[in-house]
Amino acid sequence: MPRNGKTASLAAEVLLLSGLWLGMCADARAESTTTPKQRAYPQVQDLPAQPDKSAMTPDEQSKLKKELIDARDRRTFKAGGSAARPKTKKPQESKTPCRRRSHRKRNRQRRASYARRLRR
């Protein structure tokens, strides 16, 4: 096989580019192992740190509970009734028969008429 300059230069370019590409991959891998990246979401096993103090003190909780009860009572008073749920009306009975029943009856009639036609 004769060697010409084009084949040799092409082989040299391929070797050079593959070496550069492998070097970049090795750099990227080394960087990823040394510096952890910030993730958008925490890992499943990473639990958040427990706060040193609670969000509300017991005094604040009782004060807020009292304010909520007062607001509910004011709303009930303005509405002029009890705080119970409003009564819902029963759905009225439909004057037309159930669609399913009417379809069943119609299908029964169709089958009977078809059977009569076959007997003739």
C-alpha positions in Angstrom: 0.0 0.0 0.0 1.6 3.2 -1.0 1.6 6.0 1.6 1.0 9.4 0.5 1.0 12.7 2.3 -2.8 13.0 2.6 -3.3 9.7 4.4 -0.5 10.5 6.8 -1.8 14.0 7.6 -5.3 12.7 8.1 -4.1 10.0 10.5 -2.1 12.6 12.4 -5.2 14.9 12.6 -7.4 12.1 13.9 -4.8 11.2 16.6 -4.4 14.8 17.6 -8.2 15.4 17.8 -8.9 12.2 19.7 -6.2 13.0 22.2 -7.6 16.5 22.8 -11.1 15.1 23.1 -10.0 12.5 25.6 -8.1 15.1 27.6 -11.2 17.3 27.8 -13.3 14.4 29.0 -10.7 13.6 31.7 -10.6 17.3 32.8 -14.4 17.4 33.1 -14.5 14.2 35.1 -11.8 15.4 37.5 -13.6 18.7 38.0 -16.9 17.0 38.7 -15.3 14.7 41.4 -13.5 17.5 43.2 -16.2 20.2 43.3 -19.8 19.1 44.0 -22.3 21.0 41.9 -25.3 22.7 43.4 -28.4 20.7 42.6 -31.8 22.1 41.9 -33.4 19.7 44.4 -31.9 18.0 47.5 -31.2 14.4 47.5 -33.7 12.1 49.1 -31.5 11.1 52.0 -30.5 14.8 52.8 -32.8 16.0 55.6 -33.0 19.7 56.4 -31.5 20.8 59.7 -33.9 21.0 62.6 -34.6 24.6 63.7 -33.3 25.7 67.1 -36.6 27.2 68.2 -40.2 26.6 67.2 -42.0 29.0 64.7 -44.5 30.2 67.3 -44.4 30.3 71.1 -47.3 28.8 73.0 -48.5 32.4 73.9 -48.5 33.4 70.2 -50.4 30.2 69.3 -53.1 30.8 71.9 -53.5 34.4 70.8 -53.8 33.4 67.2 -56.3 30.7 68.1 -58.4 33.2 70.0 -58.3 35.7 67.0 -59.5 33.0 64.7 -62.4 32.0 66.9 -63.4 35.6 67.2 -63.3 36.1 63.4 -65.5 33.0 63.0 -68.0 34.3 65.5 -68.2 37.7 63.8 -68.8 36.0 60.5 -71.5 33.9 62.0 -73.2 36.9 63.6 -73.1 38.9 60.3 -74.6 35.9 58.4 -77.4 35.7 61.0 -77.3 32.0 61.6 -75.3 29.3 63.1 -71.8 28.3 62.0 -73.1 24.9 60.8 -72.9 24.0 57.2 -75.6 25.3 54.9 -78.4 22.8 54.3 -78.4 21.3 50.8 -81.5 20.5 49.0 -82.3 17.0 48.0 -82.2 16.5 44.3 -85.8 16.3 42.9 -87.1 13.1 41.4 -86.9 13.3 37.6 -90.2 13.1 35.8 -88.6 11.3 32.9 -87.5 7.7 33.3 -83.9 6.8 33.7 -82.1 6.8 30.4 -80.7 3.4 31.0 -84.1 1.9 31.7 -85.6 3.5 28.6 -82.7 2.2 26.5 -83.1 -1.3 27.9 -86.8 -1.2 27.1 -86.2 0.1 23.6 -83.5 -2.6 22.9 -85.8 -5.3 24.2 -88.5 -4.2 21.8 -86.1 -4.1 18.9 -84.8 -7.6 19.6 -88.4 -8.9 19.8 -89.4 -7.3 16.5 -86.2 -8.6 14.9 -87.0 -12.1 16.2 -90.6 -11.9 14.8 -89.3 -10.9 11.4 -86.9 -13.9 11.3 -89.8 -16.3 12.1 -91.9 -15.1 9.1 
